[in-house]
Amino acid sequence: MASTVVKSALQAIREKGLRTFLRELKEDGYTKCIFDGNLLQTKIHNIGATLVGVDKFGNKYYEKLGDTQCGRHRWVEYAKKDRYDASQVPPEWHGWLHCITDHTGDELLMLKPKRYGVEHKENLSGGCRFGLRGHWTLSVGAAFVFVLNPSGKLQTVARSYQ
């Protein structure tokens, strides 16, 4: 696998020149691969693959029908290289990725009735970008506060948010 990457890189340098090759690496997001192993694996996997489509969020969908592991012949390269989550894939492309349908997301969008026109949004609850007040403590809207009572011992007091 590594020899394939080196061979294709050397061939691209011969065809385009070193400066153009490095500029294209930067534009395609390969420089971010230094810090992200998942992105590097995806970029290596893209060699010899067919770009099937791009969704409205900028995610790129690839397919490789040749010598790939069973179930690993379709994948997505997320538009947001620094922060990606599986919920960034719209439902029409989700079906194609998981081999539920052979129609691409673009084909399914043309078949989709207009009355189901709710726009897809990614799930923001997976990280620190979203958090309800007190969601780490009690689900009823109260938090435990540790206070020192006059005797010097720690005392737990439940207080509700206002």
N, C-alpha and C positions, 0 to 999 in steps of 0.2 A: 504494500500500500504506500509506504513512504517513497519507494522508488518511482511509483506512478506520479506522485506529487512533484518530486524533483525533476523528473523528465518533462512533465507538462510546464513547470515553471521555466526551465531552461529553454524549451521550445518557444514559449511566449516572449522571453527576453530576446532570443534571436530574431523573432519576427517583428517585434515592436520597438526594441531598444530598451535599455535599462531605465531611462528617465520616464518614458511613457508607461512602462510596466509598473514602476513604483507608484506613479500617480494613479493608475487604475486600481492598484491594491488599496490605496488610501480611500478612493472614492467608493469602492465596493465594500468597505468595512473590514478588510483583512487586518488592518493595524490593531483593531480592537480584539482580535483573536489572541494577542499576546497575553491578555489578562483573563480571557474567558475560554476555557477548554471546550465547552459545549458548542460555542460558535465556531471554533476551529474544526471540530469534528464535522459540523454541518457543512462548512466550506469545503473540506476535503471530500465529503460525500457528494457534493455538487458536481465534481469533475465527471464528465461524461453523462450527466443527467439532462433531462429535458425540462425546460421551464414551461409548466402547464398554464399558469395564470398568475395574476396579481389581483388581490382584492382591493377594496376602497381604502383600506388602512395602510396599504403598502406592503403587506405580507406577500412573500413569493412562495409559490407552491411548485414542487419538483416531483418528477417521477423518473425512476430508473428501472427498466424492465429486464435488464441483463442479469449479471451475476450479483444478485443481492440476497440477503437473508430473507426468509419468508416473513412477510408482514412489515418489512422495512423498505419497501419500494416506493412509498409516498411519504413526503415530509414537507415541513414548512420552515422557511427562514423568516423570522419575525422582523418587522420594520424597525421596532425599537430594539436596538442591539444591546443597550445597557440594562434594560428592564423588560423582560418578556415573561408572559404567562400564557397558559393554554386557553384562558378565557378570551384572549385577543383574536381567536379564530372565529369568524362568523359561522352560524349554523349551516349555511349552504356549503361551505368549504369543509366543515367538520365531517359531513357525510361522505364527501369524496376522500378525505384523508383516511378514514377508518373503513374504506371499501364497502360502505353501505350502498353507495351508488357509483356508477361509472361516469355520471354526468358531472362536469366541473361546476364550480360555484357560479361562474358566469352563465352557463346554460340553465342552471336552476333558478337564477334570478329572473331570467326571461319567462320562465314558466310560473313563477310565484304570483298568486293573485294580489292585486293592489290593496285589498282590504286587510291583509296581514302586513301592513306597512310599518310595523314598529322597528325602529332602528336598533341594531345590535350595540350593546355597551359591554366593555370588559368588566369583570368582577373586581372591585377594588378592595374587598374585604380580606384579601390574602396577605397583606403586609401592613407596614406601619403607616401607609398613606390614608388609611381609614380606620377609625376606631370610635365607638360610642363612648361617652363619658361613663366610666365605672364598669366597662364591660369585662374587666379583669377580676372584679370582685364579686358582686352579687347581681343576679339578673333582675332583681326587683328595684334597682336604682339606689342602693345604699352602699356605702363603703366602710371598711373597717379602719378606724383611726387609732393609732397607738399613742396614748398620752401618759404622762407621768402623774400619778396621783400624789397627794402630799406625803404619803409614807415612803415615796421613792421607788415603788414598784410600778412596773408597766401594767397598764389597764387597757383593755380593748373596748372601744366604744363604737357602736354602729350609728352612722349618721346618714341621713338621706339627702340626696341632692335636691336643690330647690330650683 
